[in-house]
Every structure is written in C-alpha cells, then in structure tokens.
Amino acid sequence: MKFAIHGINNPDMKKYNDHILEISYILNHLSESESRGYKNLKKQIADGLAKKGWSGKISLSSRVKSSVPAAKGAVVISFQFGNMARIYADLIKMQYLISTGVTTLIIYIIPDKELAIKIGQNIANSNRLLRELPLYKSFINMPMVIFSINSKLHGGRNVGQD
C-alpha cells in the first residue's frame, strides 16, 4: 500500500529509523481486498509486527481494560481503521504512555481520507487527524510518527516534521 510519513512534535526520526523502516516494510507488503472491505488490514499489520519481533497487546493498567496493539523497546504502535471517535481515545492512551515514561515514541497507522471512504462511513482518517492535532498541542504533545496509508500504490514518502 502507498503511505506517507508525518513526524509530529519533533520525533527523532534518525534514532527510530529501524522502527520506521520495519513499519514501512510491513505496509509495503499489505495486500488489500475490497471484497473483504479491507477488514484484514489490522490482522496483516499485527502479523507483520509479530514477525519483526514486536510484542503483542500491551495493557495500560490492571485497573482498566485498555491496551495498545504492540511495542518494541521504547516505541509503542497503534493503528485505527474504525470509527473516527476512536482517535481521541487513542490519543489519550498514547499521551498517558508518554507521560508515565512507558514509551518515548508513538507510531500511529491510520488510513487517509480516500481509503477511509472505501472502508466505510465515518472511519478515522489521517487528513482529519493532522488537521485537528494542532488544536490539542497544549495537552497532546507526544512525539509521534503517523503513517497515513492509501490503497493506490506500493511505496512511501516522508512528508517531514509537522
């Protein structure tokens, strides 16, 4: 799948280059299927992460049923292919992990608007996330790398720091 990479709040892209390359490799090897409604993308990503040595789900706390899909070292990854409202819960979870010192970088995989429309109605999309993040900068201020995926072609491009 095609993707763009966005650095948010000045992540150290060089320090985390190996992680970024692993995610790029996984995304380049996703197979899409409109007949399946793109439902298997999360599973393909999770399987790819496992093959690259990323952990499985990480629980935020024993007191709540909240988790993130995977981590490797001090990097946590999350992805959202569901309802747009879930982005805000994801952002709070990720900011919590940064604030408590569990992680130093968040990687977030999310479809762009074009792919979100193919998946369904009111699906989370990077266009809206990137447009809204500056509004929340005073309290959502974690270093984050966003992979914005699209179904057009294979390959990626680094859009740079936002």
Secondary structure, DSSP 4 states (H G I P E B T S, - for coil): -EEEEEEES---TTTTHHHHHHHHHHHHT----GGGTTTTHHHHHHHHHHHTT--S-EES-TTS--EESEEETTEEEEE--SBTTHHHHHHHHHHHHHHTTS-SEEEEEEE-HHHHHHH-TTB--HHHHHHHGGGGTTT----EEEEEEESS-SEEEEEEE-
